[in-house]
Each structure stands twice: as structure tokens, then as C-alpha cells.
């Protein structure tokens, strides 16, 4: 998969182009990408995606923007797995936001040779969200506008996934995503407090400081061979040991003594054990860590 951060077509091949933020890569996003790949093959086009960085809501209202479900790297990983050939990562800045709907469509045609456009049926584009899916059709693009994906009577959306994670309902989030919710990142050196307490942890670097969930979880770790390894994870600001307030994701693997530093891993959140808490002292913290480990082991044992 080739990744571009500018409007450039490597070989001029005509594209089938899916456009969107793709935050979380839920079932709706997966359906769109699946349709993209099948359309591209049927029409002998290249399967391409256009996405935006930062998220438009982070640009317009950074204080009110929702938490990210996925980093850019995570989105790109899922797109590659789906069979996407080209990804255009558009920097969403003031200049891009000021493009009219007509200018945006002209850019897609002239710069990218986009022939087929795939979007959700409520997709809006251009300055002040002036463009809609009907504009693509009227401009002569081959348009595929996909309807909402429903689970029962609920519309699958990034907002619905975010609400389920915030509520601690990981099972419902997994239903909307088609898989457990994950966070990936590189294992980096931390302050070694877990090791001092007898519970060494892998400190997984997160790209964003506003994760959609906090607390203690039973997790599985991907990235150390073919099997997922069970463990317990804490995601939060660690109020008992620091007052700096920056969220950290720390994973303690069961019965594991290997070196994880520098590995890129993916943490699968399987079950919430409890909310983050502040304890009076480290002895109390250790007691709760033991209880958390026992709860996680019991979860995996069924």
C-alpha cells in the first residue's frame, strides 16, 4: 500500500476513491472499504482512500472534539489489511477547509484521476459543508453512496463505539467494530514503578492523550508471535503515583519474562475490571493490583 501526503497520482491510473475520516474502522467503515475493493476490481481501477489529518472537528473545535478511536497508523494498518492500494492523507488546515465543493471535486478529477467515488449517504464536503453526494453524481462521477450499517436497530457509528467504550460496555463496542477494541503502539521505557511493585509492565506509547476509555482491563497482546498473550492493563493517569495527569497504557502479561522494548504491539481490550482509582498508599495499590490480576485470570479461564 502506498501512502501520499499530497495530491499526486503515482502512475495516473484511474481510481475508485473512498472518502472519510474512518475513525475506529467500525463495521460501517469495513463495509465501505469492502465495496471499494470489489468496485475497483470490477471496473479495473485502483482502490484508493482519502482521509484527513487532523480530524476536521479537531481543527474547527479542538476543545469539543471527541476522543480519537484510532491513531493514523492504526487506520492505515486496517486499510492495508482491507486491500487498499493508495491512501491520501490530506492535511486538514485552513486552506483545505476553504475549498468549495466545486474546487474539491475538480481536485479529485484533475489531480487524482478519480472515476468512482464511494462515501456514506450523509457525507458532506467543501467549505461550510456545502457539498453532498448528489453533487458528485451531477459532476459526472460514478457514485456509490452506501447506506448506514445497522446492528439491530442501532446505526453503527464512531460515536456509538465511543459511547460504548466510555460506559465500559466492551462487548457492545466489539459488536459495532466486528472485533475487540484495540490500541497499538511501540513499547517504550517508563519509570519502572510496576517492576518495583512486583508487576512489571509494558508501557505502550499512545499517539493521543485523550483515549476513549479509562480503567483496568483484561487484555490480550498482539505482536509477540502468532498467539495473543493474556494479561491485565491499566489505562489512566495513575493518580496514586503521579500528579502529572498524562494518560498511560501499561500492560502486565501473565507468566512472561521476555524483553518487549521497541516492539510494536496491539492491545485488545476484552473486559473491564474496574474504573481507575486513587489509593492512600502503595501497599493498598499492590493489594488492588493483585485483585485485578486475579479478576483478569478468572475472566480468561471462563
VEXVEX-775418 format. One record per residue: x, y, z of N, C-alpha, C, O, CB in turn. Coordinates in steps of 0.05 Angstrom, whole numbers, plus 32768, in hexadecimal, padded with zeros to 4 digits. Glycine has a CB too. Layout:
BEGIN
XYZXYZXYZXYZXYZ;...
***
This chain:
BEGIN
80117FE880008000800080008012801980008024801B80107FED80008019;800C802C7FEE801B80457FED800B805B7FFB7FF3805D7FF98020804C7FCF;801A806C8009800F808180198019809C800F8031809F800C8015807E8038;800780AE8009800E80C97FFF800480DE80127FEE80DC801D800380CD7FE3;801480F38016800B8109802680088122801580088139801F8020810F803D;8005811E7FFC7FFF81347FE97FEE81287FD27FEC81107FD0801981417FDE;7FE381397FC27FD281307FAC7FE481297F947FEA813A7F837FBD81467FA5;7FEA81107F937FFC81077F7E7FF480EB7F777FF180D97F88801A81087F86;7FF180E67F5D7FEB80CB7F54800580BF7F49801180CA7F367FD480CB7F3E;800D80A97F548027809D7F4E802980967F30803E809C7F24802C80857F5E;8015808A7F25801780817F098000808A7EF77FFE80827EE0801A80637F08;7FEE809B7F027FD880A57EF27FC180927EEF7FAE80987EE17FE180AD7ED8;7FC2807B7EFC7FAD80677EF97F9380737F047F9380817F187FB4804D7F08;7F7C806D7EF87F6280767F027F5C80687F1D7F6380517F217F4C80717EEE;7F4F80777F2E7F4A806D7F4A7F2D80697F507F1C80777F457F5680817F5D;7F2880557F617F0F80547F707F17805F7F8C7F2980547F987F0380377F72;7F0A80747F957F1380837FAC7EFE80847FC27EE8808E7FBD7F1B80A07FA4;7F0480797FD97EF3807B7FF17EFD809280017F15809680067EF380618001;7EEA80A3800B7EF280BB801A7EE580BA80357ECD80B480387EE980D5800A;7EF480C1804A7EE980C280657EFE80C4807A7F1680C380747ED780AA806A;7EF680C780937F0880C880AA7F1180AD80B37F2880A980BC7EFC80D780C1;7EFF809980B17F06807D80B87F10807A80D57F23806B80D97F1A807280A4;7F05808980E77F0E808781037F03806E81107EEB806C81147F0680A08113;7F14805B81177F0C804381247F09802B81127F0A8014811B7EF380488132;7F05803080F87F02801A80E57EED800680EE7EF27FEE80F07F1C800C80E0;7ED4801180F37EBE800080FC7EB17FF280E47EBC7FF380CE7EA98011810A;7E9B7FE480E97E8E7FD480D47E867FE480BC7E877FDB80A57E767FC580E0;7E7D7FFD80C17E76800E80AA7E8E801580997E8C801480807E6A802880B5;7EA5801B80A57EBD802180967EC6800880877ECE800980707ED3802A80A9;7EC47FF180947ECC7FD880887EBB7FD2806F7EC57FC9805B7ECB7FC1809C;7EA17FD780717E907FD2805A7E977FE580437E977FDC802C7E727FD78063;7E9E7FFE80497EA6801080357EBF800880277EC18009800E7EA9802D8040;7ED37FFF80367EEC7FF6802A7EE97FDC801A7EF67FD880067F017FF28040;7ED87FCB80247ED37FB280157EC67FB97FFA7ECE7FAD7FE67EC17F9F8025;7EB37FCB7FFA7EA77FD47FE17EBB7FE27FCF7EBA7FDF7FB77E8F7FE67FE7;7ECD7FF17FDB7EE27FFF7FCC7EF37FEB7FBC7EF77FEE7FA47EF3800F7FDE;7EFC7FD67FCA7F0E7FC37FBD7EFF7FB37FA77F0B7FAF7F927F197FAF7FD3;7EE77FAB7FAC7ED87F9C7F987ED17FAE7F807ED27FA47F697EBE7F907FA4;7ECB7FC77F857EC57FDA7F6F7EDE7FDF7F5E7EDD7FDF7F467EBB7FF47F7A;7EF57FE37F6C7F0E7FE87F5D7F157FD07F4B7F1D7FD47F347F257FED7F71;7F117FB87F567F187FA07F457F057F9E7F2E7F0D7F977F177F177F877F57;7EEB7FA27F337ED77F9F7F1D7EDB7FB47F077ED67FAE7EF07EBB7FA27F29;7EE47FCC7F0F7EE67FE27EFB7F037FE67EF27F097FF97EE47EDB7FFB7F06;7F157FD47EFB7F327FD67EF47F3D7FF17EFC7F4B7FFE7EED7F367FD17ED6;7F387FF87F157F4280117F217F54800A7F397F557FF37F427F2B80237F2A;7F63801D7F427F73801A7F5A7F6280217F727F5380347F727F8C802D7F59;7F6480117F877F5480157FA07F6380297FB17F7980237FBB7F507FFA7FAF;7F5780417FB57F6580567FC47F5280627FD97F3A80607FD77F6E806C7FB0;7F5E806D7FEE7F50807A80047F5B809680087F73809A80067F528069801E;7F4980A9800D7F5180C480167F4780C780327F2F80C480387F4680DA8003;7F5980CE80457F5280D380607F5F80ED80697F6F80F8805A7F5A80BB8073;7F5980F680817F61811180897F70811180A47F69810180B67F488123808B;7F84812280A67F94812480BE7F9B814180C27FA9814D80B17FAE811280BC;7F93814E80D87F83814280EE7F66813E80E57F5E814680CF7F8581548107;7F57813280F77F3A812F80F37F2E814B80F07F36815D81007F2C811F810A;7F1C815080DD7F11816B80DA7F07817780F47F0A818F80F87EFB816B80C5;7EFA816781047EF08173811D7F06817B81307F02818D81407EDD815F812B;7F1D816E812E7F348177813E7F3F819181347F4A81A181447F4A8161813E;7F3C8196811B7F4581B0810F7F3281C781177F3B81DC81207F4781AE80F1;7F1781C281137F0481D881187EFF81DD81357EFD81F4813E7EEA81D1810A;7EFB81C781457EF581CA81627F0581B781737EFB81A3817C7ED681C58167;7F1F81BD81767F3181AA81837F2981A381A07F2E818D81A87F4D81B58184;7F1D81B681AE7F1581B181C97EFD819F81CB7EF9819181DF7F1181CA81D8;7EEC81A081B77ED3819081B77ED5817781A67EC2816781A67EBC81A181AE;7EEC817381997EEE815B81877EEE814281977EF8814181AE7F09815D8177;7EE1812D818D7EE08113819B7EFC8106819D7F0E810D818D7ECC8100818E;7EFF80F381AF7F1880E481B17F1C80D381987F0880CA818C7F1880D381CB;7F3480CF81927F3B80BE817B7F3780A181817F3F809881977F5880C38171;7F2B8092816F7F2A807581727F43806881677F4A805281707F11806A8164;7F50807481537F67806881467F7A807E813E7F73809481367F5E8057812E;7F94807781407FA9808981367FAA808681187F9E8074810D7FC480838143;7FB98097810B7FBC809580EE7FC9807B80E77FC0806E80D37FCD80AD80E3;7FDD807380F57FEA805980EF7FD7804280F17FD7803080E0800280558102;7FC6804281057FB2802D81087F9F802C80F17F98801780E77FA380308123;7F96804380E87F84804480D17F92803980B87F86802980A97F7B806280CC;7FAB804180B47FBA8037809D7FBE8019809E7FBD800B80897FD48045809B;7FC2800E80B67FC67FF180B87FAC7FE280B07FAE7FCF80A17FCC7FE980D5;7F957FEC80B97F7C7FDF80B17F777FE280937F6C7FD080877F657FEB80C1;7F7D7FF980887F797FFE806B7F8A7FEA805B7F817FDF80477F7F801B8064;7FA37FE680637FB47FD480557FA97FB780567FA97FA980427FD17FD48061;7F9F7FB0806E7F937F9580717F7A7F92805F7F747F7C80567F8B7F90808E;7F6C7FA8805A7F547FA780497F597FA5802B7F477FA0801C7F427FBF804F;7F737FA980237F797FA780077F7B7FC27FF97F7C7FC37FE07F667F977FF9;7F7C7FD880087F7F7FF37FFB7F9A7FF67FF07FAE7FED7FFC7F79800A8010;7F9C80027FD87FB680057FCA7FC380207FCF7FDB80217FD37FB280017FAC;7FB380357FCF7FBD80507FD37FAE805D7FEA7F95805A7FEC7FBB80617FB9;7FBC806C7FFB7FAE807D800F7FB98099800D7FD1809E800D7FB38071802C;7FA780AC800B7FAE80C8800A7FA680D580257F8F80D7802C7F9F80D77FF3;7FBB80DC80357FB780E8804F7FB88106804B7FCD811280487FCD80DE8064;7FA08113804B7F9E812F80467FA1813F80607F92813A80737F8481368038;7FB3815280607FB6816380787F9E817680787F9A818780667FD181738077;7F8E8174808D7F768185808F7F7E819F809D7F8081A080B57F5F8176809E;7F8281B3808D7F8A81CE80977F7781E2808C7F6381DC807F7FA781D48090;7F7D81FB80917F6B821180897F678212806A7F51821780607F75822C8093;7F7D820D805C7F7B820D803F7F6981F780347F5981FB80237F97820B8033;7F6D81DF803F7F5C81C880367F3F81CD803E7F2D81C7802E7F6681AE8043;7F3B81D880567F1F81DC805F7F1181F1804F7EF881F1804E7F1F81E4807C;7F20820380417F13821880327F0D821080157F00821F80077F2582308031;7F1481F8800D7F0E81EF7FF27EF081ED7FEE7EE281E27FFF7F1C81D47FEC;7EE681F77FD87ECA81F47FD27EC581D77FC97ED781C87FC37EC082087FBC;7EAB81CF7FC97EA481B57FC07EAE81B07FA37EB8819B7F9D7E8681B07FC2;7EAB81C47F927EB481C27F777ED281BF7F757EDC81AF7F657EAB81DB7F67;7EE181CE7F857EFE81CC7F847F0781B17F8E7F1A81A57F837F0B81E27F96;7EFA81A67FA27F01818C7FAD7EFD81777F977F0F81667F937EF081867FC6;7EE681777F8A7EE181637F757EF481667F5E7EFD81527F537EC481667F6B;7EFB817F7F577F0F81837F417F2A81777F497F38816C7F387F1181A17F3B;7F32817A7F627F4B816F7F6B7F4B81517F697F5E81457F607F5081787F88;7F3481447F707F3281277F6F7F36811D7F527F4381097F4D7F18811E7F7A;7F2A812C7F407F2B81247F247F46812A7F177F5281197F0A7F1481317F14;7F4F81437F1A7F68814C7F0C7F8181407F197F9381387F0A7F69816A7F0C;7F8281407F337F9B81387F407F9D811A7F467FB2810E7F457F9E81467F5B;7F86810D7F4B7F8680F17F527F7A80DF7F3D7F7D80C67F3F7F7780EE7F6C;7F6E80EA7F297F6180D97F157F4C80C67F217F4A80AF7F1A7F7680C97F05;7F3D80D17F357F2880C17F427F1180BE7F2F7F0680D27F247F1F80CF7F5C;7F0880A57F2B7EF280A07F197ED980987F297EC380A27F247EF980897F06;7EDC80867F3D7EC6807D7F4E7ECB80887F6A7EE180877F747EC4805E7F4E;7EB580937F767EB7809E7F917EA5808D7FA37E8E80887F9C7EAD80BC7F91;7EB080857FBA7EA080757FCE7EA080847FE87EB5808A7FF37EAC80597FD1;7E88808A7FF27E858099800B7E6C808F80197E5B8080800E7E8380B88006;7E69809680337E50809180417E3B80A480377E4180B9802C7E548094805F;7E22809C803A7E0C80AC802E7E0980C7803B7DFC80D9802F7DF2809C8031;7E1480CC80537E1280E6805F7E2C80F6805C7E2F810A806A7E0B80E3807D;7E3D80EE804A7E5780FC80477E538119803D7E43811E802A7E6880ED8033;7E61812B80497E61814780417E7E8150803C7E90814680497E5381598056;7E828163802A7E9D816C80247E9C8189801A7E87819480147EAA815A800F;7EB4819580197EB681B080107EB281C480267EA981BD803C7EA281B67FFA;7EBA81DD80217EB781F280357E9B81F380407E8781F380307EBF820D8029;7E9881F5805A7E7E81F780687E6D81DE80617E5481E080627E6F82108060;7E7A81C8805B7E6C81AE80557E5681B280407E4081A780427E5F81A3806F;7E5D81C1802B7E4A81C980177E4481B380037E2F81B37FF67E5381E28008;7E56819F80007E53818A7FEC7E4681717FF87E4B816B80107E6D81847FDF;7E3781637FE87E2B814A7FF17E2F81347FDB7E3B813A7FC67E0C814E7FF6;7E26811C7FE17E2A81067FCE7E1E810C7FB37E2981037F9E7E1F80EC7FD9;7E08811B7FB27DFC81207F977E0E81317F867E0D812F7F6D7DE1812F7F9B;7E1F81417F927E3281527F827E4681407F737E4D81467F5D7E4181667F94;7E4F812A7F807E6181187F727E54810C7F597E60810C7F437E6A81027F85;7E3B81047F5C7E2D80F87F457E29810C7F2F7E2C81067F177E1280EC7F4F;7E2181257F377E1C81397F237E3581427F157E35814C7EFE7E0F81517F30;7E4D813E7F227E6681457F167E71812F7F047E8681337EF87E7A814C7F2B;7E6381197F017E6A81047EEF7E7B80EE7EFB7E8480DC7EEC7E7981107ED9;7E7F80EE7F157E8D80D77F227E7B80BF7F237E6280C27F257E9780DF7F3E;7E8780A87F227E78808F7F287E76808E7F467E8A808A7F547E8680757F1C;7E5E80917F507E5A80957F6D7E4E807C7F7A7E3A80717F707E4880AD7F73;7E5A80737F907E4F805E7FA07E4B80697FBC7E5F806D7FCA7E6180447FA0;7E33806E7FC47E2D80797FDE7E2180627FEF7E0B80597FEA7E1980917FDC;7E30805A80047E28804380137E16804B802A7E1B805F80387E418035801F;7E00803D802E7DEE804380457DFB803C805F7E10802E80607DD480348042;7DEE804580757DF8803E80907DF8802080947DE78012808A7DE8804D80A5;7E0C801780A47E0C7FFC80AD7DFF7FFB80C87E05800B80DA7E2A7FF080AE;7DED7FE880CC7DDE7FE680E57DE57FCD80F47DEA7FB880E87DC07FE780E0;7DE67FCF810E7DE87FB881207DCE7FB881307DCA7FC881427E017FB88133;7DBC7FA581297DA17FA781347D947FC081277D927FC2810F7DA17FA98153;7D8C7FD381387D817FEC812E7D94800381337D8D801A812E7D667FF1813C;7DAC7FFD813B7DC0801381417DD2801881297DDC8005811E7DD0800B815A;7DD5803181227DE88038810D7E05803681177E0C8040812D7DE280558104;7E15802781087E318025810F7E3F803F81097E3E804980F37E3E800D8100;7E4D804A811D7E5B806381197E728064812D7E73805681407E48807B811C;7E85807681277E9B807B813A7E91808581557E9B807E816A7EB0808F812E;7E7C809581547E7080A0816C7E658089817D7E69808981967E5A80B48166;7E57807681717E4C806081807E62804E818C7E5F804581A27E3A804E816D;7E77804A817D7E8E803B81887E9A804981A07EA0803D81B47EA380368172;7E9E8063819D7EAA807481B27E98807381CB7EA3807181E27EAD809181A9;7E7E807581C87E6C807481DF7E6D805981ED7E6C805882067E50807A81D6;7E6F804381DE7E70802981EA7E8A802581FA7E8A801A820F7E6E801381D4;7EA1802F81EF7EBA802D81FD7EBA803E82167EC48035822B7ED1803681EB;7EAF805682157EAE8067822C7E9D805B82427EA3805E825A7EA280838225;7E88804D823A7E76803F824E7E82802582587E768019826A7E5B803A8242;7E99801D824D7EA4800382567E987FEB82497E9E7FD482527EA380018273;7E877FEF82357E7A7FD882287E8B7FCF82107E857FD681F97E5D7FE0821F;7EA07FC082167EB27FB882017EA57FA481EE7EAD7FA381D77ECB7FAC820E;7E937F9481F87E857F8181E77E757F8F81D17E767F8681BA7E727F6E81F8;7E677FA481D87E587FB381C47E6A7FC181B17E657FC281997E447FC781D2;7E807FCD81BC7E937FDA81AA7E9E7FC681967EA27FCC817E7EAA7FE681BA;7EA47FAE819F7EAF7F99818D7E9A7F9181787EA27F8B81617EB77F80819D;7E817F91817F7E6C7F8B816C7E6B7FA081567E687F99813E7E507F89817A;7E6E7FBA815D7E6E7FCF81497E877FD081387E867FD781217E6B7FEA8157;7E9D7FC781447EB77FC781367EBB7FAD81267ECB7FAC81137ECD7FCA8149;7EAD7F98812D7EB27F7E81217ECA7F70812D7ED37F5C81227EB57F818104;7ED57F7A81437EED7F7081507EF17F7F816A7EE47F94816D7F077F72813D;7F017F75817C7F067F8481947F147F9F818E7F227FA2817A7F187F7481A8;7F0F7FB3819F7F1C7FCD819B7F3A7FCA81A17F417FBB81B47F0F7FE281AE;7F4B7FD781927F687FD481957F757FF081957F6B8003818A7F747FC3817F;7F8C7FF181A27F9F800881A07FBA7FFC819A7FC37FE981A87F9F801981BB;7FC8800781867FE27FFD81807FF7801381857FF1802A81857FE37FF48162;8010800A81888025801D818D803F800E819280407FF68195801F802F81A4;8054801E8194806F8013819A8073801181B8806C802381C780848025818D;80807FFB81C180867FF881DD809F800981E380B4800581D7808B7FDA81E5;809C801C81F680B1802E81FC80B9802C821A80AA8020822A80A9804C81F6;80CF8037822180D78037823D80C6804A824E80C08060824580F5803F8240;80BE8041826580AF8051827780BF8057829180D78056829080948044827E;80B1805C82A780BE806282C080C3804982D180CE804B82E780AF807582CF;80BC803182C780C2801782D480B3801482EE80BC800382FE80DF801482D8;809E802382F380908020830D80838005830F80837FF98325807B80368310;80777FFB82F9806B7FE082FA807F7FCB830280797FB98311805F7FDA82DF;80977FCD82F780AC7FB982FE80B37FBB831B80B77FA6832880C57FBE82ED;80B57FD3832680BB7FD7834380A57FCB835480AA7FC2836B80BE7FF48349;808C7FCB834A80767FC0835A80737FA2835680617F958362805D7FCE8352;80837F96834580817F79834080707F718329806A7F5A832480777F6C8358;80677F86831980567F81830280617F9082EA80577FA682E480397F898308;80767F8682DD80827F9482C6806D7F9882B0805D7F8682AA809A7F8582BB;806E7FAF82A3805A7FB5828F80687FBF8275807E7FCA827680467FCA8298;805A7FBB825F80637FC6824580557FE18242803C7FE28242805C7FB3822D;80647FF6823F80598011823C80558016821F8068801A8210806D80268249;803C801582168035801881F98030803581F3801E804281FD801D800781F2;8041804081E2803F805D81DB8026806281CA8022805581B58058806681CB;8015807481D37FFD807B81C58001809681B6800E80A881C07FE5807E81D8;7FF58097819E7FF980AF818D7FE880C781977FEF80DE81917FF180A98171;7FD380C181A67FC180D781AF7FBD80D681CD7FBD80C081D97FA680D681A0;7FB980ED81D97FB780EF81F67F9A80ED82007F9580F082187FC381098200;7F8780E881EE7F6B80E781F57F5F80CC81EC7F4F80CC81DA7F5C80FF81EA;7F6780B681F87F5B809C81F07F3E809B81F77F3580AA82097F6A808581FE;7F2E808A81EA7F11808981EE7F09807982077EF28077820D7F03807E81D6;7F1D806C82147F16805C822C7F2C805E82407F44806282397F11803F8224;7F25805B82597F38805B82707F30804582837F19803C82837F378077827F;7F44803B82917F3E802782A57F52801082A47F67801282987F22801D82A2;7F4A7FF982B07F5A7FE182B07F4B7FCB82A17F337FC882A47F5F7FD782CE;7F597FBD828F7F4C7FAB827C7F5B7F90827A7F747F8F827E7F4B7FB88261;7F4C7F7B82757F587F62826B7F5D7F66824D7F4B7F6E823E7F457F498270;7F767F6082457F7E7F6682297F8D7F4E821D7F957F3C822B7F907F7F8228;7F907F4F82037FA27F3E81F57FB57F4E81E57FAE7F6381D97F927F2A81E3;7FCF7F4681E47FE37F5581D67FEB7F4781BC7FF27F2F81BC7FFC7F5981E8;7FEA7F5681A67FF27F4C818C800D7F58818480127F70818A7FDC7F538176;801E7F48817880377F53816E804F7F43817880667F4A8172803A7F6E8177;804B7F2E818780607F1D8191805D7F008187805A7EEE819780627F1E81B0;805D7EFC816D80587EE28163803C7EDF8159802D7EF28156805E7ECD8178;80347EC68153801B7EC1814680037EC1815A7FEC7EC58151801C7EA68139;80087EBE81747FF37EBD81877FF07ED7819680047EE5819B7FF77EA6819B;7FD87EDE819E7FD37EF581B07FD87EEC81CC7FCF7ED781D57FB67F0081AC;7FE67EFD81DB7FEE7EF781F67FDB7F05820A7FD67F1D8207800B7EFE81FC;7FD07EF7821E7FBE7F0382317FCC7F1382467FE37F0E824D7FAD7EEE823E;7FBE7F2782507FCA7F3882657FB57F4B82717F9D7F48826C7FE17F48825B;7FBF7F5D82817FAD7F72828D7FBA7F8D82877FD27F9082887FAA7F6D82AC;7FAA7FA182807FB47FBB82787FA77FD182887F8F7FCF82907FAF7FC0825A;7FB67FE5828D7FAC7FFE82997FAF801582857FC48019827A7FBA800482B4;7F99802382817F9A803A826F7F8F8052827F7F77805382857F8980358255;7FA1806582857F98807C82947FB0808D829C7FC6808A82927F89807382AD;7FAB809F82AF7FBF80B382B77FCE80AA82CF7FE080BA82D97FB280CE82BC;7FC9809382DB7FD7808882F27FD7809B83097FED80A483127FF3808082EA;7FC080A383147FBF80B783297FCD80B083437FD480C283527FA380BE832F;7FD2809683487FDF808E83617FFC809583608008809A83757FDB80718366;800980948348802680978347802F80B1833A804780B7833A803280808339;801D80C0832D802680D88320800F80EC831F7FF880E48321803080D28304;80168105831C8001811A83198004812882FE7FF9813E82FA8002812E8330;8013811C82EC8018812982D28000812782BF7FFC813882AE8030811D82C5;7FF0811282C37FD7811182B57FD7810882987FC2810A828B7FCA812A82B6;7FED80FF828D7FED80F682717FE680D882707FF380C8827E800980FB8264;7FD280D182607FCA80B482607FE080A282567FF080A982447FB280B1824E;7FE2808B82627FF58076825B7FE7805C82587FD480568266800C8074826F;7FF0804C82457FE6803082427FFC801D824A8011801C823C7FDD802B8224;7FF8800E825F800B7FFB82697FFF7FDF826A7FE97FDC8274801580048286;800E7FCC825F80047FB1825D80167F9E826C802E7F9D826880017FA88240;800A7F8E827F80197F79828D80107F5E82817FF97F57828480147F7A82AC;80237F508274801D7F36826980207F20827D80337F21828E802F7F318250;800F7F0D827D80107EF7829080287EE48289802B7EDC82727FF67EE78290;80387EDE829D804D7ECA829A805F7ECF828280657EBD827380407EAE8298;80687EE8827F80787EF0826880917EFF8273808E7F11828380687F028255;80A87EF7826980C17F04827280D27F0F825C80E97F16826080D17EF08282;80C87F10824380D77F1A822C80DB7F38822C80CF7F47823C80CA7F118213;80EB7F41821980F17F5D821580DF7F6881FF80DF7F5E81E8810F7F62820D;80CF7F7C820580BB7F8781F280C47FA281E780B77FAC81D480A07F8981FF;80D97FAE81F180DF7FC981E980E57FCB81CB80F37FBB81BF80F87FD381F8;80D87FDF81BF80DB7FE481A280C87FD5819180C67FDA817980F67FDC819A;80B87FC2819C80A57FB3818C808C7FC4818780847FD48198809D7F99819B;80817FC1816F80677FCD816A80517FB9816F80517FA4816280657FD8814C;80407FBF8182802C7FAB818B80107FB78188800C7FCF818580317FA381A8;7FFC7FA581897FE07FAE81887FD27FA281A17FD27F8981A47FD27FA5816E;7FC67FB381B17FB87FAA81C97F9A7FA781C37F8D7FB981BB7FBC7FBE81E1;7F907F8E81C87F747F8881C47F657F8A81DF7F6C7F7B81F17F707F6C81B7;7F527F9C81E17F447FA081FA7F2C7F8D81FB7F197F9081EB7F3A7FBE81FD;7F2D7F7A820D7F197F64820E7F037F6882227EEC7F62821D7F277F4A8213;7F0A7F73823A7EF77F7482507F007F8982647F177F8A826C7EF47F58825E;7EED7F9A826C7EF47FAF82807EF17FA3829C7EDD7F9682A37EE27FC7827D;7F067FA882AC7F067F9E82C87EFD7FB382DB7EEC7FAE82EC7F227F9482D0;7F077FCB82D87EFE7FE182EA7F077FFC82DE7F167FFD82CB7F097FDD8306;7EFD801182EA7F06802C82E47F21803282F17F29802483037EF1804182ED;7F2E804682E77F47804F82F47F41805B830F7F2D806983137F56806382E2;7F53805683227F4E805F833E7F68806A83497F7E806383407F4480488350;7F66807C835C7F7D8086836B7F7D807A83867F69807A83957F7C80A5836D;7F94806E838E7F97806083A77FA8807083BB7FB7808183B37FA3804483A3;7FA4806A83D47FB1807983E97FCF807583E97FDE808783F07FA680718404;7FD9805D83E27FF5805683E37FFB804083CF7FE9803483C47FFE804F83FF;8015803A83CB801D802683B88015800983C1800F7FF883B0803B802783B4;8014800583DC800C7FEA83E57FEF7FE483DD7FE97FCE83D4800F7FE88404;7FDE7FF883DF7FC27FF483D67FC17FF083B87FB17FE083AE7FB1800C83DF;7FD17FFF83A97FD27FFC838C7FDA7FDF83857FCF7FD483737FE680108380;7FEE7FD483937FF87FB9838D7FE17FA583917FDE7F92838280107FB2839D;7FD27FA983A77FBC7F9783AC7FA77F9783967F9D7F82838E7FAE7F9E83C7;7FA27FAF838B7F8F7FB183767F9A7FA5835C7F8B7F99834C7F867FCE8371;7FB47FA983577FC07F9D833F7FBE7F7F83407FB87F72832C7FDE7FA5833D;7FC27F7383577FBF7F56835A7FA27F4E83547F9D7F3A83467FC77F4D8376;7F8F7F5D835E7F737F5783597F6D7F5A833C7F5D7F4A83317F617F69836A;7F787F6E832F7F737F7283127F7E7F5B83027F717F5182EF7F807F8D8309;7F967F5283097FA27F3B82FB7F907F2282FE7F8B7F1482EB7FBE7F358305;7F877F1E83167F767F07831B7F5C7F08830B7F537EF483007F6F7F048339;7F507F20830A7F387F2482FB7F3C7F1F82DD7F2B7F1382D07F2C7F4082FF;7F537F2982D37F597F2582B67F5D7F0782B07F547EFD829C7F717F3582AE;7F6C7EFA82C17F717EDD82BD7F567ECE82BE7F527EBB82AE7F847ED282D3;7F457ED582D07F2B7EC882D27F1B7ECC82B97F0D7EBA82B07F1C7ED182EB;7F1C7EE482AE7F0E7EEA82957F177ED8827F7F077ECC82707F117F07828D;7F317ED5827B7F3C7EC482667F377EA7826A7F367E9782577F5A7ECA8262;7F347E9F82837F2F7E8382897F117E7C82857F097E6482857F387E7C82A5;7F017E9182807EE57E8C827A7ED37E8982927EBB7E85828F7EE27E758269;
***
